[in-house]
Amino acid sequence: MIYRLGYAKLNVSDLEKSLDFYEKTLGFIKTKQEGKTAYLRAVEEFDQYSLILHEDRDNVCLHHFGLRVSSEEALDEIKQKNEELGVEMEEVKDEDLGRVIKIVTPSGHPVAFYHHSPQVNVYHGENRDVILPMRRSHLQNGVPPVRIDHMNIRVPNVNKEWDFWKNFGFSMSEYVEGDNENERYAAWLRREPFTHDIALVYKEVASLHHVAFIVDGVTGVVKTADILADAGYRDSIEYGPGRHGVSNAFFLYIKDPDGHRIEIYADDYKRDLDQEPIGWTQEAYEKNGRLWWGSEVPASFKETTPINKNFIKKDELVK
């Protein structure tokens, strides 16, 4: 039903400053800009964009994230399931994505389901020569990021949010036990045989912790830190590099000019979707799960980005 995480849209206070950070420094590719909205992709992506930046000085937040589904029929199924679950929902037509089902999850997170995904042109010239998206390396700045990987969101009730997402075919790769056996502190959910497309972590107020992008291995993670420091963004490096116990991934956390956190990510494991999730106790997670090795977690790591409270127009809800 759901293929994968497709994109994240972030509201920013100054689009030009954000483009200097993402496009000119990190190496995202801008595929188009419409007024105060820019559409960016990572270098190996065939989709025209995986990161949307929209200038809204009064509402800096996670605007929403999008999940690509397998077909138009799957959109019908998703619409029906959300109606059954009683979630807030709106159906709209998007110029790029076509038919879109917008929802607000039980925790309040704004999500869009879509099928049509505009693609990068791979045919060039009169002879329709093929040039794949990643074969423009001589024109690229920065690291660069390879593709979008996951969203890490904070939710007031991990079990309740998991009960929602399992209706759409997600499996759980790992989890952290909560204060009692009936609760979870965190859960990593996936639609692909990697560790996660969406991570759920407990926090009293629903929010975004980070958006993660894959780079080319451990070297790409370290190169990101070098490039940011060389370009005058040393203070944007928040935490890392290091390795997580959960997911086994190598990481670096950075912050953009508005404080949106981006994880630069590499080398998590692959595992079949039908395998039982790996469970961590709170003690084991604090000892080795959050950080297998590296510097200690900074106090700023608890800070999060607010989420869009106006994603669905109340007068246009799907009945």
N, C-alpha and C positions, 0 to 999 in steps of 0.2 A: 504493500500500500504506500508506504513512505520510503523513498529512495535514500535521502540523505539531507544533511544541512546544506542549504543553498547560499544564504547570504545573511549578513547582519546590517542593519541600518542604524547609524548613530547620529544623533543631533549634536552639532558642535556650535561653538560661539563665534568662530571666525574661520570660514571655509579656506581662505588662502593660507592661513597658518597651518591648518590641518593638512592641506595638500603639500605644503613644504615638508611636513613630517612624513606623511605616508607615501607620497609619490616621489618627491625629489630625493628624500633621504633613504627611506626603507626600500624603495624600488617597486611599489605597486604601480600598475599600469592604468592610467585613466582612459577609459574607453569613450566616455562622453561627459559633458557637463551641460546641465539645463538650469540656467539661472544660478540659484544658490544651492543646487544639488549636484554632486559629482559621483560618478559611478566608476569603481575601481575593481580590478581583478588581480589575482596573483598569477605568476608567469606561466604555470602549467595548466591553467584552467581554460576549458573550452567555453564555459559560460562567459558572457560579456562582463559580468560583475559578481563579486562575492562580498563587497563592502560598499555601502552607500553612505556618503557623508552629506548631511543636510544642515545648512546654517539656520539655527533658531536660537538666538541669544537668550531668549526668555525661557527656554525649555531644553536645556542640555541634558540628554538622557539616552537610554536605549530606546529608540523609536519602536523597533520590533525586529524579530528575526524570521527568516523564511525557510520552509521545508519543502523540497520538491517531491511530488508524489508521482506514481507510476503511470497515471492516465487520467483522462477526464472522468471516467467512470469511478476511479478512486476518489476523486473530489466529491462525487455524489455520495459515496459511502462515508467519507469523512464528515460531510455536512449532516447526513442522517445520524451518525454516531454522536456528534456534538449536540444535535437537537435532543437526542435521547438522554444525554448527560446533563442537559440544562445549562450549558455554558453560554456566555455572551458571544454572539456570532453575527457577522455581517458578510454578505456576498457582494463583491464589487468587480468591475472590469478595469484592468490595468493595461496601459498602452503597451508595455513590454511583455507582461506575464499572462495577459489574457484574463481568464476567469480566476479569481482569488477568493478563498474562504478565509476571512479574518476571525480570529477568536481571542478570547482572554482566558487563560488557564485558571484552574482553581486558586492558584497563588496570586494571580493578577498579571501574569506575564503576557505581553502581546506577541502573537504568532500569526504568520500568514502561510497557508497551504496553497501551492500552485503546481501546475504541470508544465505549461509551456515555458521554456527557458531559452531566451535569445542567445545565439551562439556566435563565437568569433569566426570571421570569414577565413577559411583556410585555402581558398582558391584565388590565384593572382594572375593577372595578365591575360592576353588573348588565348594563350595555350592552357589556361587554368592550371598553372603550376601550383603544386601543393607546398605550402609553408605552414607547418604546425605552430600553435601559439607559442611554444617554448623556444622556437628557433629564431628568435629576435634578440638573442643575448647581447649582441653588439650595440643595441640601442638601450639597454636597461641600466638603471641606476641601482645603487644599494645592494642588498643582500643577495637576491631578492626573495620574498616569500614565494612558496610553491603553490599552496592551495589552502583554503579554509579548512579547519579541522573540527572545532567544537565550540559550544557555548557553555560557560560555567555560570549558573544562575543561583541566587540565594532565594530560599523559599521558607515560609513559616512552618510548614509541615511536610517533611520529605515523603512520608508514607502516603499521604493524601495525593501529592503530586505524582508519585509513582503509580498509584492506582489509576490516575487519569491517563498517563502516557502508555501504559501497557495495553490500553484499548486500541492503540494504533500500531501494534506490532513491535514495539521496542522490547529488547531484552536487557538484562542488567549484567554488567561485567564484574563489578566490584561494589561493595558497600561497607559502610562503617556503622557499627552498632550504636544505638543511642543510649539514653539513661536506663532504659529497661528493654526487655526482650521484644516488646511489641512496637518499638520505635526504631528509626534509623536516623543517624546524624547526617549521612551523605549517601548518595547512590550515583553510579556512573551508568548511563543508558546509551544504547547503540542500535543503529539500524544497519551498520556495516560491521564486518568482522575485525574491527579495531577496538580500542578500549571504550570510546564514547563519542557520541554526537552531542549529547546534553549531559552535563553534570548537575546534580541537585545537591545543594549543601544548605544546612539549616542556618537561618538567620531570622530574627523576629519580623523584619520588614523585607518584603520581596524586592529584589534588586538584581543588577548585573554585577558579577565579579570580573569576568574577563571574556574576551573573544580570542580564540587561539588560531594561529596560522602555522602550518608546517613549513620548515625550511629544509635545506639539503643537508641533513645529518648534523652531528655535533659541531662540525666545522662551521656550518651555517649559523648555529646559535651563537658561537663565539664571535663570528664575523659581525653579527648584528650589534653586539656590544661595542666592538671596535668602530664600526661605522657611526653609531650614535655619538660616541665620545669624540670622534674626529670631527663630526659635523656640529659640535657645540651642544649636543643633547645629552651630555653625561648625566645630568640630574634626572633625565627621563628613565634611567636604568634603576628599577626599584628593587629587584630581588633575583639572585642567581648570578651566573649559571649554576646549575645543580641537577640532581636526578631525583625524581619522585620514586617512592616505594610503590604506591598505587600507580598503575599504568606503566611503570618502568621508564617513563619518558624523561628525556633531557630537556631542560627548560631555561627560559629567561623571561622575566616579567618586566614589561616596560609600560610607561604611561605617555599618552599623547598630550598635546597642549591643554586639553580640557580635563585631563585626569582619567580618561577612559583607559582601562587596563587591557593590554594586549599580551597574550602569552606567545612567545616564539618557541616552537615545539618541535621535537624530533624523536624518532625511534621508540614509539610505544609498541606494544606487542600486537600480534594478530591471534585471534582465537574464535572458534566457531560460535555462532549465536546461540546454539541450543545447549551449551555447557552451563553447569551450575555456577552462579556468581561466587566470587571469592569474598569471604567475609573477614573484616578486620574488627577487632575490639577497639574501643576508644584508646586504651593504653598502647596497643600495638601501632595504631595509626599515628598517635602523637610521637611515638618513639621512632618509627621508621617509615610510616605510610606517606605522610605529608612530605617528608624529606629523607631520602636514603642517604644522601651526602650533600654537603654544601654549607653555605653560611646560614645562620639562624634566620627565621622568618621575621621580617621587620614589622613594627607596630602598624605601619601604614597598610599592611596587607589585609587588614580587617575592613578597610574603607571600600565602599562599593559605589556603583553608578545607579542613580534612580531610573525607574522604568516609566515609559510613557503612560499616562493616565487617560489620554484622550484618543486612544487607538481606534475605538469603535464609536461611531456617532449613534447616540442612543435612539434617535428618531429613525434610524435606518437598519435596526436590528433585524436579522432574518427570523421570521416567526416559525 
